[in-house]
Amino acid sequence: TEAVEHFVPEHHFADFAIDDRLKQNIIKKGYIDPTPIQDRAIPHILRGLDVVGIANTGTGKTAAFLIPL
């Protein structure tokens, strides 16, 4: 059996410098903590940096790129 590493996010959606309406809608849907790909990509995208992210299907890649846009 392979041990699964427990992910502890560095950010919460409330921490990101995004439009308050978008932030409140994300939180209202019950999303408090971003997934690993979102936690690592969103801050870089918000700073205008280029990002290449690789993650499995269903891990939140699309939101990681669209939320900051």
Secondary structure, DSSP 8 states (H G I E B T S, - for coil): ---------S--GGGS-S-HHHHHHHHHTT--S--HHHHHHHHHHHTT--------TTSSHHHHHHTT-
